[in-house]
Amino acid sequence: MKLSNTYSSPKANFSIVVRSGIFYLCQFLSVISFAPIIFALRRSSFEARYHWVMIWVRLNMWMLENICGLSHALQGAENIPPTNGIILSKHQSAWETLAIQAIFPPLVFLLKKELLSVPIWGWALSLTEPIAIDRGAKTAAVKKLLRDGEERLKKGRWVVIFPEGTRVPPGQKGQYNASGAMLARRAGCPVVPIAHNAGEFWARQAFLKFPGVIQVRIGPVIEGSQFSVAEINQKAEDWIEGQMEEITRLRKP
């Protein structure tokens, strides 16, 4: 679905191409360096493995800022509740899969099970105990999310769900799935909505990383115990999309 605000892709120059190439090389080296450590800790506690995951996450965030010139500005940190809950976030890029971890540790992602088959990276990802589902089996996927999601929440971990299901380009909007709201209602836990414009700097499956400041906004908590599934989902959608329109409007010349 197209939004009223239009988006124009930035133009690359030689420096951006070179910086993006250096970042990918460094990221590859970081994966093959950290993955064996995480594999070696596969029989250790989640906390021991996650410690090294967070070092890797912060290293990659540092590389993005210092190699590619890509940083972020965070608004709404005061909205983060003292207890864990469910994060419903806009999904435009691979960037937010790093940044959300840096903001909300410890956490697990709801993701498609095929990602766990990716050599090295996917194998290490499986040791972070994500909620991996088969998108082709929708009923089974929802049951698994509710069962595993409630179990992860009880262990004190945030559960990250991208309600649009996949990465959506800037200026567009996908249909918001209510599975995250279902989990919030069932667990009676807080929901934290997140809006950002990472896709304007690092597009879906794109090689180039453009310099700039990504706007990240954390919204007011939606209490899962106080609203119906439909109300939770609608409140999250309204807040996120309202923020996306505002971010886009502010970036217009």
VODO-626883 format. One record per residue (C-alpha): residue number from 1; x, y, z. Coordinates in Angstrom, 3 decimals, decimal comma, m for minus. Example, Ala and Ser with C-alpha at 12.3 -4.5 7.8 and 13.67 -1.06 7.14 Angstrom:
2
    nr          u          v          w
     1     12,300     m4,500      7,800
     2     13,670     m1,060      7,140
This chain:
253
    nr          u          v          w
     1      0,000      0,000      0,000
     2      1,355      3,420     m0,972
     3      1,379      6,264      1,514
     4      0,631      9,860      0,610
     5      4,251     10,869      1,222
     6      6,617     10,121     m1,661
     7     10,165      8,915     m1,238
     8     13,103      9,390     m3,587
     9     16,111      7,089     m3,358
    10     19,409      8,857     m2,614
    11     22,179      8,862     m5,212
    12     25,413      6,988     m4,661
    13     28,925      8,236     m5,282
    14     32,279      6,458     m5,355
    15     32,944      7,071     m1,661
    16     29,641      5,475     m0,629
    17     30,351      2,422     m2,782
    18     33,815      1,998     m1,271
    19     32,608      2,515      2,301
    20     29,777      0,030      1,784
    21     32,246     m2,521      0,439
    22     34,568     m2,066      3,406
    23     31,644     m2,484      5,794
    24     30,536     m5,734      4,161
    25     34,062     m7,102      4,334
    26     34,342     m6,174      8,011
    27     30,900     m7,574      8,746
    28     31,804    m10,878      7,067
    29     34,996    m11,081      9,091
    30     33,049    m10,353     12,272
    31     30,578    m13,154     11,527
    32     33,251    m15,785     10,928
    33     35,091    m14,570     14,036
    34     32,166    m14,518     16,461
    35     30,134    m17,485     15,206
    36     32,685    m20,097     16,391
    37     32,634    m18,524     19,873
    38     28,846    m18,774     20,009
    39     28,966    m22,365     18,688
    40     31,492    m23,244     21,388
    41     29,036    m21,943     23,997
    42     26,059    m23,890     22,632
    43     25,853    m25,992     25,807
    44     26,289    m22,944     28,031
    45     23,567    m20,638     29,284
    46     21,589    m18,286     27,080
    47     23,185    m15,377     28,952
    48     26,705    m16,561     28,086
    49     25,862    m16,827     24,390
    50     23,936    m13,557     24,337
    51     26,884    m11,714     25,867
    52     28,908    m12,425     22,720
    53     25,946    m11,670     20,478
    54     25,723     m8,205     22,019
    55     29,433     m7,596     21,500
    56     28,939     m8,471     17,824
    57     25,856     m6,220     17,570
    58     27,626     m3,225     19,103
    59     30,669     m3,808     16,888
    60     28,500     m3,732     13,775
    61     26,694     m0,613     14,939
    62     30,080      1,010     15,539
    63     31,259     m0,005     12,047
    64     28,130      1,401     10,425
    65     28,696      4,744     12,119
    66     32,453      4,965     11,619
    67     32,778      3,367      8,185
    68     29,492      4,277      6,515
    69     28,641      7,429      8,476
    70     25,274      5,935      9,427
    71     24,098      6,762     12,948
    72     20,727      7,191     14,630
    73     18,801      9,540     16,890
    74     16,532      7,974     19,496
    75     13,331      9,572     20,754
    76     11,015      8,149     23,406
    77     13,502      6,147     25,476
    78     11,500      7,238     28,511
    79      8,629      5,100     27,189
    80     10,550      1,858     27,694
    81      8,847      0,056     30,600
    82     10,825     m1,452     33,479
    83      9,631     m4,940     32,555
    84     10,015     m6,807     29,281
    85      7,215     m7,175     26,762
    86      6,505     m7,224     23,046
    87      8,064     m4,893     20,511
    88      6,041     m4,143     17,372
    89      8,348     m2,416     14,932
    90      8,383     m1,035     11,428
    91     10,542     m3,235      9,202
    92     12,378     m1,556      6,318
    93     15,958     m2,744      6,561
    94     18,442     m5,102      8,192
    95     19,571     m2,145     10,309
    96     16,764     m2,360     12,860
    97     17,551     m6,020     13,562
    98     20,826     m4,730     14,991
    99     19,625     m1,507     16,575
   100     16,665     m2,973     18,452
   101     19,002     m5,493     20,067
   102     21,238     m2,671     21,233
   103     18,257     m0,826     22,755
   104     16,275     m3,728     24,254
   105     18,550     m6,561     25,412
   106     17,899     m9,387     25,947
   107     15,450    m10,217     23,186
   108     14,343    m12,818     20,684
   109     12,944    m12,337     17,191
   110      9,937    m13,882     15,509
   111     11,365    m14,991     12,162
   112     10,902    m17,422      9,294
   113     12,611    m20,745      9,936
   114     14,506    m20,629      6,618
   115     16,852    m18,027      8,093
   116     18,273    m20,620     10,475
   117     19,592    m22,611      7,484
   118     21,874    m19,798      6,299
   119     25,460    m21,085      6,722
   120     27,355    m19,777      9,756
   121     25,147    m16,746     10,435
   122     21,910    m18,725     10,586
   123     23,465    m21,469     12,673
   124     24,671    m18,910     15,209
   125     21,270    m17,195     15,100
   126     19,571    m20,445     16,108
   127     21,548    m20,405     19,381
   128     19,891    m17,127     20,396
   129     16,621    m19,090     20,753
   130     14,449    m17,141     18,279
   131     10,837    m18,057     17,578
   132     11,193    m19,656     14,154
   133      7,958    m20,318     12,258
   134      6,823    m21,819      8,980
   135      5,003    m19,017      7,201
   136      3,268    m21,510      4,945
   137      1,473    m23,103      7,899
   138     m0,327    m20,088      9,346
   139     m2,358    m21,821     12,043
   140      0,644    m23,761     13,315
   141      2,771    m20,611     13,150
   142      0,363    m18,663     15,375
   143      0,191    m21,523     17,880
   144      3,986    m21,696     18,001
   145      4,271    m17,936     18,492
   146      1,783    m17,977     21,360
   147      3,422    m20,972     23,039
   148      7,080    m20,032     22,544
   149      6,441    m16,313     22,913
   150      4,834    m16,717     26,325
   151      7,720    m18,954     27,397
   152     10,329    m16,385     26,276
   153      8,465    m13,586     28,030
   154      8,437    m15,545     31,277
   155     12,210    m15,846     30,987
   156     12,492    m12,054     30,950
   157     13,196    m11,595     27,257
   158     11,650     m9,087     24,899
   159      9,863    m10,560     21,888
   160     10,352     m8,599     18,659
   161      7,677     m8,892     15,985
   162      7,502     m7,062     12,675
   163      3,711     m6,937     12,211
   164      3,922     m6,268      8,464
   165      5,687     m9,616      8,157
   166      8,446     m8,522      5,815
   167     10,566     m5,502      4,960
   168      8,452     m2,763      3,396
   169     10,136      0,006      1,332
   170      9,963      3,624      2,532
   171      6,736      5,319      1,536
   172      4,796      2,061      1,565
   173      2,748      0,211      4,166
   174      1,982     m3,463      4,584
   175     m0,966     m5,120      6,274
   176     m0,506     m5,349     10,035
   177     m0,817     m8,912     11,291
   178     m2,479     m9,288     14,694
   179     m0,360    m12,202     15,964
   180      1,759     m9,911     18,136
   181     m1,362     m8,384     19,628
   182     m2,690    m11,894     20,286
   183      0,448    m12,757     22,243
   184      0,261     m9,485     24,186
   185     m3,360    m10,085     25,124
   186     m2,671    m13,688     26,135
   187      0,395    m12,822     28,220
   188     m1,064     m9,561     29,542
   189      2,246     m7,829     28,827
   190      3,151     m4,339     27,576
   191      3,518     m3,588     23,879
   192      6,093     m1,054     22,716
   193      5,662      0,310     19,154
   194      8,707      1,490     17,181
   195      8,869      3,675     14,074
   196     12,033      4,451     12,101
   197     13,218      5,343      8,610
   198     16,213      3,000      8,258
   199     15,118      2,001      4,758
   200     15,964      5,471      3,480
   201     19,634      4,784      4,215
   202     19,933      1,000      3,965
   203     17,312     m0,431      1,631
   204     16,052     m3,997      1,576
   205     18,698     m6,405      0,264
   206     20,788     m3,401     m0,799
   207     24,571     m3,270     m0,945
   208     24,838      0,492     m0,424
   209     24,718      2,141      2,991
   210     24,103      5,886      2,762
   211     25,407      8,243      5,457
   212     22,924     10,053      7,644
   213     20,957      9,920     10,859
   214     18,180      7,362     11,150
   215     15,225      8,590     13,188
   216     14,078      6,005     15,739
   217     10,954      6,677     17,785
   218      9,703      4,571     20,655
   219      6,022      5,000     21,409
   220      3,953      4,976     24,591
   221      3,264      1,545     26,052
   222      0,071     m0,228     25,012
   223     m1,004     m2,451     27,893
   224     m1,893     m5,885     26,582
   225     m4,095     m6,605     29,598
   226     m6,314     m3,564     29,029
   227     m7,327     m3,845     25,369
   228     m8,695     m6,387     22,925
   229     m6,475     m7,951     20,254
   230     m7,983     m5,699     17,576
   231     m7,510     m2,588     19,713
   232     m3,870     m3,413     20,493
   233     m3,088     m4,002     16,834
   234     m4,897     m0,860     15,691
   235     m3,284      1,345     18,324
   236      0,179      0,098     17,332
   237     m0,520      0,576     13,628
   238     m1,967      4,065     14,074
   239      0,969      5,240     16,176
   240      3,679      3,724     13,960
   241      2,202      4,949     10,674
   242      1,484      8,382     12,127
   243      5,134      8,661     13,142
   244      6,295      7,451      9,738
   245      4,344     10,216      8,036
   246      5,813     12,801     10,396
   247      9,393     11,552      9,910
   248      8,949     11,650      6,136
   249      7,419     15,126      6,264
   250     10,273     16,491      8,373
   251     12,853     15,124      5,923
   252     11,290     16,827      2,937
   253     13,297     19,855      1,709
